[in-house]
Amino acid sequence: MRILIIEDEVTLNKTLAEGLKEFGYQSDVVETLKDGEYYLDIRNYDLILMDWMLPDGNSVDIIPDIKSNTPKTVVVVLSARDDNESEIEALKSGADDYIRKPFDFDVLVARIEARLRFGGSNIIEIDDLTINPEEEKIIYKEKEIELKGKPFEVLTHLARHRDQIVSKEQLLDAIWEEPELVTPNVIEVAINQIRQKMDKPLGITTIETVRRRGYRFCFPKEA
């Protein structure tokens, strides 16, 4: 499970990231709305923890866009505002939960777990193809396809952004924990595995190479 933390209090965002790591969550941490929007554009998140007031704007303003692009992503607003009107405003904007500061970390984790448990599914369904990120499973015409690890994550990311051309650099940033330590060739390896293990045996094409720009998810398309 991957969480995006948008919080400008450095001590708090560090505490959140380190604490959530102990519970098995991977976290990206940003301190501004602009950086948060950048990460939301290149990565898929199960849950977003966002402070209400940030140096460059009001995080509640971007919740409708988040819910429009990824309806199943859980959004939790953290705020020092203790009035009911603010909580109502956040929830009406699309937030799944509103937690007042200061808060107990164990309670926060319990609420995160509850929201993720009941928040719904991020399953991708396109014609006869189903991609289930939660179970790392691909089904095509009722047949399960054996594709795991990074190739699965690459396919999932491209499927989520199927109206876009995604560069190698964007894929590295979105999927690899330390993209600066790997070369872009790992993307080519992952794409090749998708084509060899999935496209060729099934007689379909899921990913096309866009010369000098990157890759685009193109299913459904005949091979």
C-alpha positions in Angstrom: 0.0 0.0 0.0 1.3 3.4 -1.0 0.5 6.6 0.8 1.1 10.2 -0.1 1.7 12.6 2.8 1.1 16.3 2.0 2.2 18.1 5.2 4.4 21.2 5.6 5.3 20.5 9.2 8.6 18.7 8.8 8.7 17.0 12.2 5.1 15.8 11.7 5.5 14.5 8.2 8.7 12.7 9.1 7.0 11.1 12.1 4.1 10.0 10.0 6.3 8.5 7.3 8.5 6.6 9.8 5.5 5.4 11.8 3.5 4.2 8.8 6.6 2.3 7.5 6.5 0.2 10.7 3.0 -0.9 9.7 4.1 -1.8 6.2 3.1 1.3 4.3 5.2 3.0 1.7 5.1 6.7 1.9 6.0 9.7 -0.3 6.3 13.0 1.6 5.8 16.5 0.1 5.4 19.9 1.8 3.5 21.9 -0.8 0.4 21.6 -2.9 2.4 21.9 -6.1 4.7 19.0 -5.2 1.6 17.0 -4.1 0.0 17.5 -7.5 3.2 16.4 -9.2 3.4 13.1 -7.3 -0.3 12.5 -7.9 0.3 12.9 -11.6 3.1 10.3 -11.8 2.2 7.8 -9.1 -0.8 5.7 -7.9 -1.8 6.0 -4.3 -4.1 4.0 -2.1 -4.5 6.8 0.4 -3.6 10.5 0.7 -3.0 12.2 4.1 -3.2 16.0 3.5 -2.9 18.9 5.8 -5.6 21.5 5.2 -3.5 24.7 4.9 -0.3 24.5 2.9 2.2 27.2 2.0 0.9 27.5 -1.5 -2.8 26.9 -1.0 -5.7 24.9 0.4 -5.4 21.2 -0.1 -9.2 20.7 0.1 -9.4 22.5 -3.3 -7.8 19.6 -5.1 -9.9 16.8 -3.6 -12.6 16.9 -6.4 -9.8 16.4 -9.0 -8.3 13.5 -7.1 -11.7 11.8 -6.8 -12.4 12.4 -10.4 -9.2 10.9 -11.6 -8.9 8.0 -9.0 -12.3 7.6 -7.3 -11.2 4.8 -5.1 -8.2 6.6 -3.6 -8.9 7.4 0.0 -8.4 11.0 1.1 -7.9 11.9 4.7 -7.7 15.6 5.8 -5.5 16.5 8.8 -6.3 19.9 10.3 -5.9 22.1 13.3 -9.4 23.5 12.6 -11.7 22.2 15.2 -15.0 23.7 13.9 -17.7 21.6 12.4 -18.0 23.9 9.4 -14.5 23.0 8.2 -15.1 19.3 8.7 -18.3 19.5 6.7 -16.5 21.5 3.9 -13.8 18.9 3.6 -16.2 16.0 3.5 -18.5 17.7 1.0 -15.4 18.3 -1.2 -14.9 14.5 -1.3 -12.7 13.7 1.7 -13.2 10.2 3.2 -12.2 11.3 6.7 -11.3 14.4 8.7 -8.9 14.1 11.6 -8.3 17.0 14.0 -4.8 17.9 15.2 -3.3 16.9 17.5 -4.2 13.2 17.1 -3.1 9.9 18.6 -1.0 8.0 16.0 -2.5 4.6 16.9 -6.0 6.0 16.3 -4.8 7.5 13.0 -3.5 4.1 11.8 -6.7 2.4 12.9 -8.7 4.9 10.9 -6.4 4.5 7.9 -6.8 0.7 8.0 -10.6 1.0 8.3 -10.8 3.4 5.3 -8.6 1.2 3.2 -10.6 -1.9 4.1 -13.9 -0.3 3.2 -12.7 2.3 0.6 -13.4 0.1 -2.4 -11.3 -1.4 -5.1 -8.9 0.1 -7.7 -9.5 -2.7 -10.1 -9.0 -1.7 -13.8 -11.5 -3.3 -16.3 -11.1 -2.7 -20.0 -13.2 -4.9 -22.3 -12.1 -8.5 -21.5 -9.0 -7.4 -19.6 -9.1 -7.0 -15.8 -6.1 -5.8 -13.8 -6.3 -6.2 -10.0 -3.5 -4.2 -8.3 -4.5 -5.3 -4.8 -4.0 -9.0 -5.6 -1.4 -8.5 -8.3 -3.6 -10.4 -10.7 -4.5 -10.1 -14.4 -7.5 -11.8 -16.0 -8.1 -11.9 -19.7 -11.2 -13.7 -21.0 -11.5 -15.5 -17.6 -7.9 -16.8 -17.9 -5.3 -15.7 -15.3 -2.1 -14.3 -16.8 1.2 -14.9 -14.9 2.8 -11.5 -14.7 4.2 -10.3 -11.4 6.6 -7.7 -9.9 7.8 -4.7 -11.8 6.3 -5.7 -15.2 2.9 -5.9 -13.4 3.4 -2.5 -11.9 4.5 -1.0 -15.2 1.4 -2.4 -16.9 -0.8 -1.1 -14.2 0.6 2.4 -14.2 0.3 2.6 -18.0 -3.3 1.3 -17.8 -4.2 3.9 -15.2 -2.8 6.6 -17.5 -4.0 5.1 -20.8 -4.8 8.5 -22.3 -1.2 9.6 -21.9 2.3 8.9 -23.2 4.4 8.0 -20.2 8.2 8.5 -20.4 10.8 6.1 -19.0 11.7 8.7 -16.4 8.1 9.0 -15.3 7.8 5.2 -14.9 11.0 5.1 -12.9 9.8 7.8 -10.5 6.4 6.2 -10.2 7.4 2.6 -9.5 11.0 2.3 -8.3 11.7 3.3 -4.7 15.1 4.7 -5.6 14.9 5.6 -9.3 18.3 7.3 -9.3 20.0 3.9 -8.6 18.6 2.1 -11.7 19.0 2.7 -15.4 16.1 3.3 -17.8 17.0 -0.1 -19.3 14.9 -1.7 -16.6 11.8 -0.3 -18.2 12.7 -1.9 -21.5 13.1 -5.2 -19.7 9.7 -4.9 -18.0 8.0 -3.9 -21.3 9.6 -6.9 -23.0 8.3 -9.3 -20.3 4.8 -7.9 -20.7 5.0 -8.5 -24.4 6.5 -12.0 -24.1 4.4 -13.3 -21.2 1.1 -11.6 -22.1 0.8 -10.0 -25.5 2.3 -12.7 -27.7 0.5 -15.7 -26.1 -2.8 -13.9 -26.1 -2.5 -12.3 -29.5 -3.1 -8.8 -28.2 -1.2 -5.6 -27.9 -1.3 -3.7 -24.6 1.6 -1.3 -24.9 3.0 0.7 -27.8 6.3 2.4 -28.0 6.1 6.1 -29.0 9.5 6.9 -30.4 11.6 9.3 -28.3 8.7 9.9 -25.9 7.9 6.8 -24.0 5.1 4.3 -23.9 1.3 4.3 -24.2 -1.3 1.8 -23.1 -3.2 0.9 -26.3 -5.5 -2.0 -25.4 -7.9 -3.0 -27.0 -5.9 -3.2 -30.1 -5.3 -6.3 -32.4 -1.7 -7.4 -32.5 
